[in-house]
Amino acid sequence: MVDEGAGWLGVDLGTQSVRVLLVTADGTVLGSGSAPLAGRREGVRHEQDPERWWEALCTASRAALGSAPPGLPIGGLAVCGTSGTVLLTDGSGRPVSPALMYDDGRAASEAARARDAGLAVQDTWALPKALWLVGEYGPGLRLAHQPDLIVTRLTGEPPPADSSHALKTGYDLRREAWPEAALAQLGVPDRLLPDVVRPGTRLGEICAQAAEATGIPAGTPVLAGMTDGCAAQIASGALRPGSWNSVLGTTLVLKGAARDPVRDPTGVVYNHRAPDGTWLPGGASSVGAGALAAHFPEADPAVMDERAAAFEPSRAVAYPLVSPGERFPFRAPEATGFVLGDPGDDAELWAALLQGVGFAERLCLDYLHHLGAPLDGPLTFTGGGARSPYWNQLRTDILGRPARVPEQTEPALGMAALAAYGVSGAGALADVAERMVRVRTVLEPRAERTARFSEPYARLVDALEERGWLPAAVAHDARTRLHLDPGKP
């Protein structure tokens, strides 16, 4: 049983900040803290100084614990990080390289080599970056995922990696082992890669030095975490088979739950593994809210949303990529964003961008259906985009299916739930998460609005196929589903 009288800490190592959340087993937020992060972007390069992660964590954890009731026991904590972010460390776990962030694109040639060796990896995944780092810094060092460095500081010992973060480093989740033959073919040095454990495994406890720096009591259990996308999924409560969480932030991530992995020979959809051995399929698109900031850096979103309501649908159809290249619902490194037609003013362009994200989201669900993924459970909206009531209803109308919006959507909440699950050692993660997750809003699609968006959605599918990015079979299935049942993608 989860200790009802304890507080549970979740740590989220994001791109722009470190967030720490202190919650009870029933989801009551007792404290939160954050501290900013900065990185270096230059072309395909995206780096951060890993030492800044620890400094930010110390600030954020003290803020989160500052409002805790006196004497509150801390039951445990878990840490999530950005998927695919890695660095090299020495034998004691100290960083010897900058951190290559989740979207750093310098390892494209290494990714091609890995695919030639039979591994289904994408260009920005961690394994290609590991090969690139070894080429730059030489053998004899150790690879660390983003949370591994923080756990080293918290416990005083370099930990095994969790299998969620290890996935993009090539870890085989079905066999629960590294693919040794393929790694040997690639020349991966001995001892470069860490041991791996399932999420929720106890890694150690807060050491005295870390307690002094962070304010977290010495002896607090530290549990293996998951990637930020999986953490957000836990925070959404979408852990029953057929349930899906759509995380709309700078980009769009869809993650669901299934009894068996969803097979995708192209590697567009990949499968994390939950602590109980069930599967969490999903994919990450390069479409998202970042396109709004790129086109309208000074805009007030609420004002623009109100103006955009006059254009349903917009005469223009957009595919709003945040950066070149697409990963889901199709893989097209050469893809670029585009707008079909000529929006009459800024409000109509804003509307086209909002709708374009909704169309991409619908196409992601159509692609999942094409692969045979279970889609019969509830859909939950989380991420920064879910703060917009207008956009939530618009997406619901475009998708033609109900959606839920939780009160608290932070990945840190998911890590608090995972920590509580790991320490309790009993029950299901879904049960623990559902107790912590509080649904704020349930949205229903409006059938007449769903019908309005069918034609522009079909135009977008046609345009993606004509450009050679969307496979013909996927485009055909999307159009067929639109024709047969336009209200239920």
N, C-alpha and C positions, 0 to 999 in steps of 0.2 A: 504494500500500500504506500501511496505517496504521503509524505509527512505533511499534514494539513497546517501545522503551525510554523513551517519553515518558509523562508523566502528563497527563490530560485533565480539565479543570475544567468542571463543570456548575453553573449558578447558577439557583436556583428562588426567585422572588419570590412568596411565598405570602401568604395573608391574615393569618396570625398570626405568621409568621417568615420570615426569609430563610435559605435553606439553600444551602451550598456543598459539593460533593463532588469529591474528587480520586481518580481511578481510572486503572488501566492499561487497555491495549487488551483484556486478557482478563478484565476485570471485577474485578480485585483492588482493594479500597478502601484507599487509602493515607492518607486523611485526610478529615475532615468537620468542618463547623462550622455553627453556627446563631446567630441573634440574633433576639430577639422584636420583633414589630411590634404596634402598637395603633392602633385606628381609632375613629371616632365614628359611632355608630348612633343614629338618632332617627327613628322611624317608617319611611318608605321611604328615608330618607337614610342613606347609608353612605359615609363619606369617610376618606381617610388623608392624612397630610402626606407628600408625596413626598420631602422631604428626609430623612425617617427611613429610606427605602429605602437610600440611599447609606450612611448611617451604619451600618446593620445589615449591609450587604454588606462594608464594611471590616472589621468585627468577625468576621464569619463566614469570610471568605476567609483572614484571618490564622490563624484556628484550624485551617482545613483544611490550610493549607500548613505549619503548625507541626510536623507529624509526618512531613513528606515526607523521603525520603532525601536527604542532602546532594548537591547538584549535579544533582538530577533536572531534566531539561528539561521545560518545560510546553509541550505541543504546540498548545494552543488552548483556547478556551472559548466557550460559548454560553449565552444567558440566556432563561429562560421566565418568563412572568407570568400573572396571572389574566386570563382571557379577557373582554374588554369593559371593562377598567379603563383610563380615559383622563384626561388633564388638558390644559391649555393651557400653552404655553411662549412665551417671546419668541424673537427671531431667533437668539440664541446657545444656545438650548436650556434656559434657566433657567425653572423653573416659575413661573407667575403665577396659578395657581388650585390649589385642593386637587385631589386625585385622586378622581374618582367611581369607586367600586369596582364590581366585576362585577355586583353585585346591587342597586345603587342604582336606585330606581324612580321618580325624579322626572321622567323624560322620557317618560311614557306618551303625552301628547298629541303630542309630536314623533314618537314611533314610529307613531302613527296616521297622521300626515301622510306619513311615509315609505312606509307601506304604500299609501296613496292614490296615491303617485307610482310605484307598481309594484315597490317593493323589499320582499322578504320578510324583514323584520326583526322581532325580538321587543322588548318594552318595555324590557328592561334591556340591550340591545345598545349598542355604542359609538356608532353613527351617531346615534341619538336623543340620547344624552348630549352628543355634539359640538354638535348644534343647540341644546341647552339651555345649554351653556356659552357659546356665541357670544351667545345672548340675554342672558346674565348679564354677560359681560365684554367684549362687543363684537368687531368684526372686527379684522383686522390681526395676529392671533396665530396660532400653529401648534398643531395637535393632536399630542399624543404618546401612544403606548401605553406601558404600564408599563415594558417593557424598553427602549424608545427612550431614556428619561431616563437609565437606568443606562449604556447604551452610550455616550451622549453624554459622561458623566463618564469612562468607561473610555478612550475614544479621543480625547477632546477636540473632537469634531465631532458635530453632530446627524446621525444616520444615516438612511438610508431605513428604512421599516418592513418587517418580514417579512410575507409574504402571509398567514400563519396568524393573526397578531394583527389584520391589516387586514380579515379576512373580516367580522367583526361591525361594521366601520365602513362596510360596503357594497361592498367591493372584489370585483370579478367575477373569480373564480379561473379560469373557463373562458377568458375573453378576456384575462386578466391585465392588467386595466385598470380604472380607476375608471369607474362609470356616469355619464358626464358630463351626459347629458341629464337624468336623474333628479335629480342633485345640483344642477343649475342650476334645475330646477323648485322645489327645496326652498330655494333661496337660499343654498346653501353658499358662503361667501366664497372668492375666489381665494386660492390658496396656503395655505389652512387645512390641507389634507391632504398628507401626505408622499409622496415617491416610494416605490415598493414593489419588493422583491426576493424571490426564493424563499428559504426556509429553507436554511441551510448556505452561503449566500453570504458571502464575506469582507467585513466592514464596515470593517476598520481594524485597528489594533494598540494594545496598552496604551501609553498615553503616560507620560511620566516622572512627572507629578503623580499619576496614578492608581496607578502602581507604588509610589510612596512611601506612599500612603494604604492600599493593599490588600495589599501584599506580593507581588502578581503581577508577575513580571518584565516590565520594559519590552520592547516588541517582540512580546509574545505575541499571536498572531492572535485576533481577535474575530469570531465567525461569527454570522450571523443565526439567531435561535432560532425557537421555536414557542410556542403557548399551553401552559399547564400540563397541560391534558388530553391534548394531543398528546405532550408530553414524557413523561407517564406511560405513554402507549401505546408510545412507543419503548422506555422502560424495561422494559416487559412483553415485548418482542419480538414483539408482535402486528402485524406489518407485511406478512405474506403474504396475498394475497387470500383472503377467507373467515375470517380470524382476527379475534377480538374481545377487547378488554380492558374489563373491568368495574371501574371505579374507585369504590370505596365509601368515602366519607369523610363529611363533614357531609351532603353530598348524593350522588347517584348519577349517574355519567357512564358511558355506553357508547360506545366508539369502535372501529371496525373498519377493515379494509383491503379495497379493491375495485379492479378494473381500470377501472371506469367509475363516475361519480357515481351515488348513489342518489337518484332523483327523488322529491321530496315537495312537492306544491303547497302544503301547509299551512305549510311551513317548520319543522315540528317536528324533522325530521332535516335536518341541513345537512352540507356536505362540505368538509373541509379538503383541501389538496393537498400531497402529500408532495414532497420535493425532487426526486425522479425523475419527477414528473408524474403518478404514480398517485394514487388518491383515498383519503381517510380519512373515511368517513361516520360520523355519530354524533349523539348528543343528550344533553342534560343534564336530569335530573329534579330536582324539589324534594323528593323522598323520600330519606331517608338516615339515617345514624347520629345525626345531630343530634337526631332525635326521641327517642332514648334519653336523651340528656343533658337534654332539656327535661322529660321525665317523671320522670327519676331522677337529679338532678344530683349526688347524693352516693353513688351506687351503685358497688359493685365489679363491673365487667363480668364477670370470671371467675366470681365467686360466682353472679351472676344467670344466667349462661349455664348453669351446672350445674343450677340449680333449674328453668330453662325446659325442660330436656330431658324433664321429665315431661309436657309438654303438646305432643305432636306428633300431630295439630294442636291448637292452642288452640281452645277453643269460641268465642272472639271472633276476628273478622277485622278487621284494621286497614289503613287507608291512611295511613301515617305521614308526612305532609307536614311538613317542617321549618318552612316559612313559607307563608303563603297564596299560592295560584296554582300551577299546574302547567304545565310546559314540554314534557315528554316522559314517557310515550308519547302524550300528547295535549296540546293547548294549551287551558287553561282558567284565565284570570286570576282567576276567581271561586272556584276550587276551594279547599276547606279540608280538613284532615285529619279522619278520623272513625274510630270503632271500632264495628263491628256486634256486638251481643251484650254480655254482661256478664262480663268476666274475674273469676274467683273471688278472686284475690289479686294481689299485685304480680308474682309469678313468672309467672303466666299472662298478665298484661298485657305483661311483658317478652317472653314467647314470642310473643305476637300481633304486637308491633312488629318483632321479628326476622323473623318469617314474612311480615309485610306488606311489608317491603323485598324479600324474596325473590319475592313475588308480583308486585310492581311491576317487578322485574328481568325476570321471565318475560314480563310483558306488553310490556315494551320489546322483547324478542326476538321476540315474536309480531307486534308492529307492524312491526319490520324485515322479517320474513318477508312480511307483508302488502304491503310496498313492493317486494318482490322483491330484497332485499339478500342477498348471499352469506353463508351461515351455516355452511358445511361445514368450516371450519377450527377450530383449537383455541381454547378460551375461557380467559382468564387473569384471575385476581382480584388486584387491587392496591388501594392505599389503606389508610387506618387500619383499616377494618373487616376487612381481610384478616389482621389480627393475631390474630383470634379463630378458633382451630381449630374450635370448635363451630359458629360461624356459617358458616364456609366449607363444612363438610359439610352443614349445613342448606340453604344456598343450592344446593349441588350436587344434593341430593335433590329440592328443589322444581323446579329447572330440568330435571332428568332427563338431564343431560349431564355429561361429565367436565370438570374444571377444573384449571388449574395455578396454583401460587402461587410466584412467584420469591423468591429470598433477599432481594434489594434492590429495593424498589418505588418509590423516590423519583423524582419528576420530574427532579431534578438529574442522576440517572444518564442519563436520556434526553438531556439537553443535552450531557453529556460525550460520548455516542455520536455525537450530531449534529455536534459540533465535530470529532471524529476523522474522520467521514465527509467533512465540508466541506474539511478541510485535505488529506486524502489525494487528493481529486478523482478517485477511481476506485472501481469496484465498486458495490454496492448498500447503501443504508442498512440494509436488513434483515440483510445479512451482518455488518455492523459491530455492530449491536445484538445479534444472536444470540450473538456472541462475548463480549459484555459481560454478558449476562443469564444468571444461573444459577438454574435451577428448583429450588426447595426441596422442593415437595410436589406430587404428582399425586393428585387426588381422583376417586373413582368414585361415581356415584349408586347408591343402594340402591333397587331397583325397588319393593319393598314400601312404602318410605317415600314415593317419588314418587307412588304410587297414593293414599296417604293424603291428600296435599295437593291432589288434583284437585278435590274438592268445595268446600273453602274458596276455592280460586282461582276457581272458577266463580261462587261467591257474590260475590266481589269484582268480577269483570267485570260481573255483572248490576247491582250497586250503582252502579258508575261509569257504566254506560249509562243507568240510570234517572235519575241526577242530571243527565243531559244533557251530561256532560263527555266521555265516550268515544263516538266515532262508532259508529253501529249496525253498519256494515260491518266495522269493526275488531273489535268485540265478537263478531260472528258468526264471523269467522275464528278468533278466539282459542278460542271454544267448539268450533268444528269441529276444530281441531288437537288440542284436549284430548280430544275423543271418538275421533279417528282414531288418535292416537299419543300417549297421555298421558306417555310417558317421554321424548319428544324435542321440546321446544318450539322 
